Each structure stands twice: as C-alpha cells, then as structure tokens.
C-alpha cells in the first residue's frame, strides 16, 4: 500500500538542507520554524568582577623580582637565616591537608 499526497514540511526542510546545505527562510516560515538571527550574552555583575580579577591575575609577573633580589643579597651577605620551626610547621600543615583532602 502506498500513501501519497501527504506533505511533511519538516522533512522537506531537512531534505533541502541536506541537498544543498543552504538555509531557505521561506520554507522555515512555512513550517513554523523561527530562525535566530542574533545571539546575545550578558554577564552578571559578579561574572564581570570575576573576569576582571582573572585579567588582573594574568597580568601579574610569575616571579617577584624584588623579593628574589632581596633574598639573593641576604644570602650573599650571610644575613639570611632559615627558621626551622616555621618550615616544620608548614611541612606538617601541608601533610595534614593532604591527608584530610
């Protein structure tokens, strides 16, 4: 049994897209499909703040040259002293964080 004379505008549009890869706004209107001409993106105030913070962080130098020079001078002059208690506290603190996390 063959049924003929039944139109399916959606399938016709799909076939048209597949056939020539172009959009036909007239057939879209006939099928009741709304085409989007423009997309807008708006960021919230919080999103803009986060974006500005990221830009500021990305503009910071990777090395704090003033601090490096200061430490280098202290080492060369023999005035740089390592506080072993502070180092031990940080090592223990970091290991605890690793265990907990």
C-alpha positions in Angstrom: 0.0 0.0 0.0 1.4 3.4 -0.9 0.3 6.7 0.6 0.8 9.8 -1.4 -0.2 13.4 -1.3 0.9 13.8 2.4 3.2 16.7 2.9 5.6 16.9 5.8 7.2 20.4 5.8 9.8 19.5 8.4 11.1 16.6 6.4 11.1 18.7 3.3 13.2 21.3 5.0 15.6 18.6 6.3 15.9 17.2 2.7 16.5 20.7 1.4 19.3 21.3 3.9 20.9 18.0 3.1 20.6 18.6 -0.6 22.2 22.0 -0.9 23.4 22.8 2.6 21.7 26.2 2.5 19.1 27.8 4.6 15.8 28.8 3.0 14.0 31.2 5.3 10.8 31.0 3.2 10.5 27.2 3.8 11.3 27.8 7.5 8.4 30.3 7.8 6.0 27.8 6.1 7.0 25.1 8.5 6.6 27.4 11.5 10.3 27.3 12.4 11.7 30.5 13.9 15.3 31.3 12.9 17.6 33.0 15.2 19.4 35.9 13.6 21.4 37.2 16.6 22.6 35.8 19.9 23.4 38.0 23.0 25.4 37.1 26.0 25.2 39.3 29.1 27.3 38.7 32.2 26.1 39.4 35.7 28.0 41.9 37.9 29.6 39.0 39.7 30.7 37.5 36.4 32.2 40.8 35.3 34.1 41.0 38.6 35.4 37.5 38.2 36.5 38.3 34.6 38.3 41.5 35.8 40.0 39.6 38.6 41.3 36.9 36.2 42.7 39.6 33.9 44.5 41.2 36.8 45.9 37.9 37.9 47.1 37.0 34.4 48.9 40.4 34.2 50.9 39.7 37.3 54.5 38.6 36.8 55.4 35.0 37.5 58.5 36.0 39.6 58.6 38.7 42.2 62.0 40.1 41.2 62.2 42.4 44.2 61.8 39.6 46.6 64.3 37.4 44.7 66.9 40.2 44.7 66.4 40.8 48.4 66.9 37.1 49.3 69.9 36.9 47.0 71.5 39.9 48.7 70.8 38.4 52.1 72.4 35.0 51.1 75.5 36.7 49.6 75.9 38.9 52.8 75.4 35.9 55.1 72.4 37.5 56.8 69.8 35.1 55.5 68.6 32.7 58.3 66.3 29.8 57.9 63.7 29.5 60.7 63.5 25.7 61.0 60.4 25.9 63.2 58.4 27.7 60.5 59.5 25.2 57.9 58.5 22.3 60.1 55.1 23.9 60.8 54.4 24.4 57.1 55.5 20.9 56.3 53.2 19.4 58.9 50.3 21.6 57.9 50.6 20.7 54.3 50.9 17.0 55.1 47.7 17.2 57.2 45.9 19.0 54.4 47.0 16.1 52.0 45.7 13.5 54.5 42.4 15.3 55.0 41.7 16.1 51.4 
